Amino acid sequence: MPILRSSKKDVRKSEKRRERNEFYRVALKRALDFARKSNYSEEKVKEAIKVIDKLEAKGILHKNTAARKKSKLMLKFHAAQKSSEE
């Protein structure tokens, strides 16, 4: 257990940050999961991209990570579109 006043504050801050990051991580997973379960429908993919962009803007996701996730999502979206047309 921390003794110094600043160390106690650091524990409080890190706990708040952990909870906030957990909330965002769950939101991202849910958005990607909804897109997958809807067979990558356009509406759900747009919602997932919106979530990714928000997390990137807040600094939760690194810009390259966000770009990679969006790219992978769009690849799956286009593959699903192509398979549904055939």
N, C-alpha and C positions, 0 to 999 in steps of 0.2 A: 504494500500500500504506500502511495507517495506521502512524503512528509512535507515537502516544500509547497507553498501556496501556488506557485506557478505550475508545479508538477500536477497538482490536483486539478487545476484548470485545464491542463493538457489532456488529462484523462477524460474530462467532460467534453472537451472539443472533439477528441478522437471518437468518442462514443456517438456524438451527434452526427459526425461525418460518416461513420460506419453505417448508421441507420439510414441516412440520406442516400448513400451509395447503394445500399441494399434495395431501397425503394426503386431507384432508377434501374438497377440491374434486373429486377423482377419485371418492371415495365417493358424493358427491351425484350426480355425473353418471351413475355406474353404476346407482344406485338409480332415477333417473328413466328411464334407458335400459331397464332391466329392466321397468319398469312399461309403457313404450311398446311394447316388443317382445311383451309378454304380452297386448297389446290391452287394457291397463288392467284386468287382473284385480284383484279385491278384495284378494287376498293381497299382490300386488306393490305396489299403491297404498298399503296400510297400511305396508309396509316403507319405502317412499319417504317417507311422512309422518313416520315414526319417525326417519329419518335427518335430515330437515329440522328436526324438533323438537330433536334432540340438538345439531345445529350452532347452532341459535338459543340454546339453553341455555348452550353453551360460549362464546358471543359471536363465533362465526365468521361467522354470518349476522345481519344486522340484523333486528329483529322484523318490520318492514314487508316486507322482502325475503322472509322466510320465509312470511309470510302470503300474499304475492303468488304465490309458487311453489306453495303448498298449494292456493290458490284455483284457479289455472290447472290443476293436476293434477286437482282434483275436477270441474271443468267437463268435462275430457276423459273422466274416469271415467264421469260421468253420461251423456255423449253416447254412449259406447261401450255402456253398459248399455241405453240406449234403442234403439240400432240393433240390438243382439243380440236384443231382445225382438220386434222387428218381423219 
